Structures are given as C-alpha cells and as structure tokens.
Amino acid sequence: MSRSAVFEASTEFFLAPVGEYLRDESVTEIMVNGWDRIYIERAGKLELTDASFADEDALIAAINNIAQWVGRTVDPSRPVLDARLPDGSRVHAILPPTARTGVYLTIRKFSRRVMNLPELVKLGSLSAATREFLEICVRLRKNILISGGTGTGKTSLLNALSAAIPEEERIVVIEDTSELRLNQRHTLYLEARAREEYGKGSTLRALFVASLRMRPDRIILGEVRAGEALDMVQSMLSGHAGSLSTIHANTARDALIRLETLSMMSDVEMPVHVARTQVASAIHLVVQIARFPEDGSRRVTQVAEVCGLGSEDKYVLRDLLVSRYHGKGKDGRLVVSLEPTGDLPTFAPDAREQGMGDMIRESQSLWTK
C-alpha cells in the first residue's frame, strides 16, 4: 500500500464523525467548534449538525494524525496547524489555550469539479456581458485583482477567469495552498511551505521572485496576503502584464488600500506615496465579489477600473459595472442584476485595435458609446 493510500485510510478513520460531510459534494466547509459542536456550510448557508467526536482527545488525535502525515507539529506551544487532506481539502486547526473554548478544526472542501465562466453566468454570479468583458480584458493582458471576503468564491472566479488566457502562453501559478487547476497545458504550479519546516526559500515571496526567472508569460498569485504584494506590483510595472490575483477586502477601494499596506510589509522601506503610486499604476481592474447570507448566493457586485491617483493622492476608481437590487423572487432568492454604468474604460479602443473586435457581442456597451 502506498504512503498516500495509508494517509487516506488513516484520515478516513480518525475523521469518521464528519465522514458523511466529507463525502457529500453539496457541503463546502466543515467547522468543528469543539468536539461536540459541528457546523457545515451548504449552498452558502451554515447548518448545525448532530455529529460529534467521542471526546476532545479523539478530535486532537485526528488533528495529530493529519499533522504527522504532512510533517508538521501541533501542540500547545505550536497550536496552529495548516495542512491538506489527501483529496486536497484545506485543514486549519487551533488547540487550547489559544482556542479558548475547545479544539477548533475547519476543513475547506476541495472540489474536484472546476466551474467555468458559463456556469457562473448560469448561476447568476455574473452577467453574460461581464463574462465577455472580463475575458477580453484577460486577453488584453490587463492586471486584474479579485476582491472579496472569506468564502465569497474568489478562487473559483479566478480559476474560471484564467481559462481566457491563450493556450500558447507559459503560466506560473503561485499559491499558499494549492487550489487552482488551469486547463492550459503549459502551466507550472508552485506551492509555499511552512518556514519553520522547510526554510525561507519556500515562502510566497521567495516563490514569486523565483517565478520571475522562469520566463513566465503570466503569473497568477492565488492570494496576496503579505510582503509578496510588493514583488507582484513591481513585476506588473516591469513587463509582466496580465497578472491575476485575489485579495481579502470588502470594496474595490479597500482592496487597493490593503494591497498598498501589504506592499509596505516587505523588507523594502518606502514612503506611503511611492507604494500608493505603484499600486495605482499596476492594477487595471478590481472585480468585487460578495456572498449574500439571505440566499447563500455569491455574486460579482462591482467591476471598477483603477484610473491612477487624484487629489490628495487618493485612488480614482471608475465603476464600469455595478449591482442593482430588485428585491426577492418567489423562490426566496435575491433578484440582482449586474449592469453597466455607461462609463467606458480608458482602454476601450484597445480591443478593436488589437484585433479582438469580433469577440465583442454581449458587452458592446462597455466598449463603445
């Protein structure tokens, strides 16, 4: 029996109390708030289950088993564990005393099925015009930042959007935890490793620097969360256009401010004005996505162009598409439309000038008056 098969069998045994939810494809997340308080997320909504582990020791044993197989240590002196299950699901665990009311375990399920843009349109996550507009922007090598809160579907949208990258390009994907699966054959995947276990050479920032030496046509950073933001921004400014990434933020403006802040977390000292100027020049579009608790839906709520800095060095954003709310339908779901504002992007002529005019069908109002 192979090592991976043994790992799979052992985790199946130790995680048996939540096994039915691990196998249930409609469940996207399992949240253990103590050995006898287990929640799941299904269709965007949280549900309290009647599942439980035998006791706290049984839950800790399951966490220790996962840690052993991934070569990590978790104990009261190192109470936080980030790992993956054999199927790729993300595991995050916190032990007492850091976890005040018991042992916490969160499992973000790994979906074997990757959604594409047409499917997201069918689900109502974005409009057909938005889909076409963003696909053309990817082909135009615009740097796009997908912004949203936890569990809003940023990674799913990034994966779907990446399909617009031409097949002949060389793509380097950099992630903290491997989730993206691109269709293009010439794709290289880099995954960060814990610094304490593997040394400094496998942090996100180190991997980003290494990727620049790999002759990439595109760099996709799964999520920007620390000092690697500066390397990403500077690579965008130095010829590596067409980059895609995600960031945690609640609005497009907040996404730029957060990217600016993360850029200053690097070991390169720079004035705030310089960091802000670089962010404003590097990012072309911010796509905001949100999850609506009312019906559990995940939707693109805003697509904004970054138009540099204005008075008082504040970011200038031009809304190209915004959500309009029309109440609830008979099925209880929100009725939301993502509509053009009437403003055109500053790069509107580029599509036709670069021979992409025949791609413009649904998004005509976003390219010409």
C-alpha positions in Angstrom: 0.0 0.0 0.0 1.4 3.4 -0.9 2.0 6.2 1.6 -0.8 8.3 0.2 -3.2 5.3 0.5 -2.2 4.8 4.1 -2.7 8.5 4.8 -6.1 8.4 3.1 -7.2 5.4 5.2 -5.9 6.8 8.5 -7.6 10.2 8.0 -10.8 8.4 7.0 -10.7 6.5 10.3 -9.9 9.5 12.5 -12.3 11.8 10.8 -15.2 9.3 10.7 -17.5 11.5 12.8 -17.6 14.0 9.9 -17.0 11.4 7.1 -20.5 11.8 5.6 -19.9 15.5 5.2 -16.5 15.0 3.6 -18.2 12.7 1.1 -21.2 15.0 0.5 -20.4 17.2 -2.5 -23.0 19.7 -1.6 -21.0 20.6 1.6 -18.3 23.2 1.0 -17.0 23.6 4.6 -16.9 21.7 7.9 -16.5 23.7 11.0 -15.7 22.0 14.3 -16.1 24.4 17.2 -15.3 21.8 19.8 -15.6 18.0 19.8 -19.4 18.1 20.1 -20.3 21.3 18.2 -20.0 20.8 14.4 -21.4 23.1 11.7 -21.3 22.7 7.9 -21.8 25.1 5.0 -24.1 24.0 2.3 -25.4 26.2 -0.6 -23.8 29.2 1.2 -25.6 28.8 4.5 -24.5 27.4 7.8 -26.1 24.4 9.4 -25.6 23.0 12.9 -25.3 19.2 12.7 -25.8 16.5 15.3 -22.4 14.9 14.6 -19.7 14.8 17.3 -16.4 13.2 18.1 -16.2 10.8 21.0 -14.5 13.4 23.1 -11.8 16.2 22.9 -9.0 13.6 22.9 -10.5 11.9 19.8 -10.6 15.3 18.0 -7.0 16.0 19.0 -5.9 12.6 17.8 -7.4 13.3 14.4 -5.5 16.6 14.2 -2.3 15.0 15.3 -2.7 12.3 12.6 -3.1 14.9 9.9 -0.1 16.8 11.2 2.1 13.6 11.3 1.4 12.8 7.6 2.2 16.4 6.4 5.4 16.6 8.5 4.2 19.3 10.9 4.0 19.6 14.7 0.9 20.8 16.6 0.9 21.1 20.3 0.1 23.8 23.0 3.4 25.6 22.2 2.7 25.5 18.4 -1.1 25.5 18.5 -1.9 26.3 14.9 -1.9 23.8 12.0 -2.4 24.5 8.3 -2.4 21.3 6.2 -4.2 19.4 3.5 -6.1 16.2 3.4 -5.2 13.6 0.7 -8.0 14.8 -1.6 -6.7 18.4 -1.4 -9.1 19.8 1.2 -7.6 22.6 3.3 -7.3 21.9 7.1 -6.9 24.6 9.7 -6.7 23.6 13.4 -6.2 25.6 16.6 -5.5 23.9 20.0 -6.1 25.3 23.5 -5.2 27.5 25.3 -5.1 29.6 22.1 -8.6 28.2 21.3 -10.4 29.3 24.4 -13.5 27.1 24.4 -12.1 23.9 23.0 -10.3 22.5 19.9 -11.2 24.2 16.6 -11.0 22.4 13.3 -12.0 23.9 9.9 -12.0 21.9 6.7 -12.5 23.8 3.4 -13.5 21.0 1.0 -11.6 20.6 -2.2 -14.0 20.5 -5.2 -13.0 18.1 -7.9 -15.2 20.0 -10.3 -13.9 23.3 -11.5 -16.6 25.8 -12.5 -16.2 27.8 -15.7 -17.5 31.2 -16.6 -20.6 30.0 -18.5 -21.6 28.0 -15.4 -21.1 31.1 -13.2 -23.3 33.1 -15.6 -26.0 30.4 -15.3 -25.8 30.5 -11.5 -26.3 34.3 -11.6 -22.8 35.0 -10.2 -22.1 37.4 -13.1 -23.8 38.5 -16.3 -23.1 37.4 -19.8 -21.8 40.9 -20.6 -19.5 40.9 -17.6 -18.2 37.4 -18.6 -17.3 38.6 -22.1 -15.8 41.9 -20.9 -13.5 40.2 -18.4 -12.4 37.5 -20.9 -11.4 40.3 -23.3 -9.6 42.1 -20.5 -7.6 39.0 -19.8 -6.7 38.7 -23.5 -5.7 42.4 -23.4 -3.3 41.5 -20.6 -4.9 43.7 -18.0 -3.8 43.2 -14.4 -6.9 42.1 -12.5 -7.4 41.9 -8.8 -10.4 39.9 -7.5 -11.5 41.2 -4.1 -14.0 39.8 -1.6 -14.5 38.4 1.9 -13.8 34.9 3.1 -15.9 32.2 1.3 -17.1 34.6 -1.4 -15.8 32.5 -4.3 -12.7 34.5 -5.2 -10.6 31.4 -6.0 -13.4 29.9 -8.1 -13.8 33.1 -10.1 -10.0 33.4 -10.6 -9.8 29.8 -11.8 -12.7 30.4 -14.2 -11.3 33.6 -15.5 -7.9 32.1 -16.1 -9.4 30.0 -18.9 -9.3 33.1 -21.1 -5.5 33.0 -21.1 -4.3 31.8 -24.5 -3.2 28.2 -24.7 0.2 29.1 -26.1 1.3 31.1 -23.1 3.5 29.9 -20.3 1.8 30.3 -16.9 3.2 30.2 -13.4 0.7 29.7 -10.6 1.9 30.6 -7.0 -0.3 29.6 -4.0 0.0 29.2 -0.3 -2.3 26.2 -0.5 -2.7 24.6 -3.9 -6.3 25.0 -5.2 -6.2 26.4 -8.7 -6.4 24.0 -11.7 -5.9 25.5 -15.1 -6.8 23.9 -18.4 -3.7 25.2 -20.2 -1.0 22.5 -20.6 1.9 24.9 -20.2 1.2 25.7 -16.5 3.7 25.4 -13.7 2.4 25.2 -10.1 4.4 26.5 -7.1 3.2 25.9 -3.5 4.6 27.6 -0.4 5.7 25.6 2.6 5.9 26.4 6.3 9.0 28.4 7.0 9.8 26.5 10.2 9.8 23.2 8.4 11.4 24.0 5.0 13.3 27.2 5.4 12.9 30.7 4.0 13.2 29.6 0.4 9.6 28.5 0.0 7.7 31.5 1.3 5.2 33.1 -1.1 7.5 36.0 -1.6 10.5 33.8 -2.4 8.5 31.8 -4.9 7.3 34.9 -6.6 10.9 36.1 -7.0 11.8 32.6 -8.3 8.9 32.7 -10.8 10.3 35.8 -12.5 13.4 33.7 -13.5 11.2 31.0 -15.2 10.3 33.1 -18.3 6.6 33.4 -17.5 4.1 34.9 -19.9 1.6 35.2 -17.0 1.9 35.0 -13.2 -1.1 34.0 -11.2 -0.8 34.6 -7.4 -3.6 32.7 -5.7 -3.9 35.2 -2.9 -1.8 38.2 -2.0 -1.6 38.4 1.8 1.8 39.8 2.9 5.1 41.3 1.6 4.9 39.4 -1.7 2.4 42.2 -2.7 5.4 44.5 -3.5 7.0 41.9 -5.7 3.8 41.4 -7.6 3.1 45.1 -8.1 6.7 45.8 -9.2 6.6 42.8 -11.7 3.4 44.2 -13.2 5.2 47.5 -13.7 8.2 45.9 -15.2 6.8 44.0 -18.1 4.8 41.1 -16.6 1.4 42.3 -17.6 -1.8 40.2 -17.5 -1.3 39.0 -13.9 -4.3 37.8 -11.8 -4.7 37.6 -8.1 -7.2 37.7 -5.2 -7.2 39.7 -2.0 -9.4 39.9 1.1 -11.4 43.2 1.1 -14.9 44.4 1.2 -14.8 47.1 -1.6 -12.7 47.8 -4.6 -11.2 50.8 -2.9 -10.4 48.8 0.2 -8.7 46.2 -2.0 -6.3 48.9 -3.3 -5.6 50.2 0.2 -5.0 46.7 1.5 -2.6 46.0 -1.4 -0.7 49.2 -0.6 -0.5 48.2 3.1 0.7 44.7 2.2 3.3 46.2 -0.1 4.8 48.1 2.8 5.1 44.9 4.8 8.1 43.8 2.8 11.6 44.4 3.9 12.0 47.3 1.4 11.3 50.6 3.1 9.4 53.1 1.0 7.2 56.2 1.6 3.5 55.6 1.6 3.2 57.8 -1.5 5.5 55.6 -3.5 3.6 52.4 -2.5 0.3 54.1 -3.4 1.6 55.3 -6.8 2.9 51.9 -7.7 -0.4 50.2 -6.8 -2.4 52.8 -8.8 -0.2 52.2 -11.8 0.0 48.4 -11.6 -3.7 47.4 -11.2 -6.0 47.9 -14.1 -9.3 46.3 -12.8 -10.8 45.3 -9.5 -13.5 42.7 -9.5 -15.5 42.7 -6.3 -17.4 39.6 -5.3 -19.6 39.0 -2.3 -21.7 36.3 -0.6 -25.3 37.1 0.4 -26.5 35.4 3.6 -30.1 35.9 2.6 -29.9 33.2 -0.1 -26.3 32.0 0.1 -25.5 33.2 -3.4 -22.1 34.5 -4.4 -22.2 37.3 -6.9 -19.9 39.8 -8.6 -21.1 43.2 -7.3 -18.7 45.6 -9.0 -16.1 45.9 -11.7 -14.0 49.0 -11.4 -11.2 50.4 -13.4 -8.3 52.0 -11.5 -7.5 55.4 -13.0 -4.5 56.4 -11.0 -4.4 58.9 -8.2 -6.4 62.1 -7.9 -6.4 65.0 -5.4 -4.8 64.3 -2.1 -3.3 61.2 -3.5 -6.5 59.2 -3.3 -7.3 56.3 -5.6 -9.5 57.2 -8.6 -11.9 54.4 -9.5 -14.3 54.3 -12.4 -17.2 51.9 -11.9 -17.9 50.0 -15.1 -20.4 47.6 -13.8 -22.4 47.7 -10.5 -25.1 45.6 -8.9 -28.7 46.7 -8.9 -31.0 45.0 -6.4 -34.7 44.3 -7.2 -35.9 42.5 -4.1 -36.6 38.8 -3.8 -38.1 36.4 -6.2 -40.9 33.8 -5.4 -38.2 31.2 -4.6 -36.7 33.5 -1.9 -33.6 34.2 -3.9 -32.4 37.8 -4.3 -33.1 39.3 -7.7 -29.9 41.2 -8.6 -28.6 42.4 -12.0 -25.0 43.5 -12.8 -25.4 46.5 -15.1 -23.1 48.8 -17.0 -22.8 52.3 -15.6 -22.4 53.9 -19.0 -18.8 54.8 -18.4 -16.2 53.2 -20.7 -12.8 52.0 -19.6 -9.9 54.2 -20.7 -8.6 51.2 -22.7 -11.9 50.8 -24.6 -10.3 51.3 -28.1 -7.7 48.6 -27.3 -9.9 45.6 -28.1 -10.5 46.6 -31.7 -7.0 48.0 -32.2 -5.6 44.6 -31.2 -8.0 42.6 -33.5 -10.5 41.5 -30.9 -13.5 43.3 -32.2 -15.1 40.1 -33.3 -15.2 38.9 -29.7 -17.5 41.8 -28.7 -21.1 40.7 -28.7 -22.7 40.8 -25.3 -20.5 43.6 -23.9 -20.9 46.2 -26.7 -22.0 48.9 -24.2 -18.7 48.6 -22.3 -16.5 49.2 -25.4 -18.4 51.9 -27.4 -20.9 54.6 -26.7 
